[in-house]
Amino acid sequence: MLCGVPIVIVWLVNRRKQHEIDKQTELLMAMMEKHPDLDPAEVMKKLNVSSKSHKTTKQKLLENVFNGGLMLLMGLAILIPHLCGLTFFGNKTNGIFIGGVMVAMGVSFLLYYLVSKKQLSGEIEAEEKQLKEQQ
């Protein structure tokens, strides 16, 4: 029973994407019938911009900082009591393992942020300039 759940999830996601594509195609065809002089590429560009909320690179990186900090704190909250002798997950080893994995994930998110911030600094500045020009 449970092994079919991922298949159903993938099917639903693909079905939703296909439905969105079908709706966009239907809308584009209707617009082209009414206005044959329109450029299809320009119309599709406008449809994509209006239908999805785009996050800037800086916002994506800040989400990584939040996720990393949260994972790090959760990992420490599990790891420290288990190192002191309290157990929540059956035995001390399980708690240390789970807490250690969460701390490692949090640290990896934060390292990813630091590396990406240096690598993408030019792109972040360009996006900020573009946003200022649009306002």
Buried (B, 14 or more C-beta within 10 A) or exposed (E): EEEEEEEEEEEEEEEEEEEEEEEBEEEBEEBEEEEEEEEEEEBBEEBEEEEEEEEBBBEEBBEBBEBBBBBBEBBBEBBEBBEEEEEEBEEBEBBBBBBBBBBEBBBBBBEBBEEBBEEBEEEBEEBEEEEEEEE
